[in-house]
Amino acid sequence: MKLLIIEDEEGLRESIEEYFAEAGNICETAATYSAALTKVELYRYDCILLDITLPGGNGISILKKLKENNFTDGVLIISAKNSLDDRLQGLDLGADDYLVKPFHLSELKARVSAIIRRKMYNGSNLLVFNEISIDLQAKTVSVHDTPLKFTRKEFALLIYFIANKGKVVSKNAIAEHLWGDGIDLADNFDFIYSHIKNIRKKLVEAGANDYIQAAYGMGYKFSGQ
């Protein structure tokens, strides 16, 4: 998962980031309204953890900005505010869930995972594309019931391709999704080709069709029905 943690309380922000990063997720953070606004305007996330009360502005305004631009990022509001009005306002504006502080990190993870399953995989832990089966919980890939060994980045990239099947995704979009906004400093994206080459080789050798196509000058497309 690629997450944006918008939270001004340093201790909580760092705890959430460490908890999700240890499980192999890409985590970016913002501690102020302006920093959060910059990130949501530049980058896309699987889920945004959004505090309502922020230095310099209100998290609800961030939520409005997302919806005005028709961005499809999942949004989980995390707030000390537990009034019914605040909760209803957030949900009415398009937030996917609302979690009141304090909370256990395990519950936060379960809520985030549920949001992503609903938005991207129809609520299921099993993602199936023709002969390819992916267990999102166990993080395993199989072709015709034959298990394959994928690295963490290969696994994440395959899911990203399937989630965007039929669309051309640029090398920059792939790199930013898998490595976060720090990838902007990279000189080139040759490493992406290596990951894609490995994925194609493993899938084809296991009997899958070669779904990944190069869109020259633009990026790659995962094709097929």
Protein Blocks (a to p, Z undefined) as FASTA:
>chain_A
ZZddddfblklmmmmmmmmmmnopacdddfbfklmmmmmmmpccfbdcddfbdghiafkl
mmmmmmmnopabdcddddfblcfklmmmmmmnopabdcdddddfklmmmmmmmmmmmmmn
nopabdcehjbccdfklopaceehiacdddfklmmmmmmmmmmgoiacdfklmmmmmnoj
mlmmpmblklmmmmmmmmmmmmmmnopacfbccdehklpcdedZZ
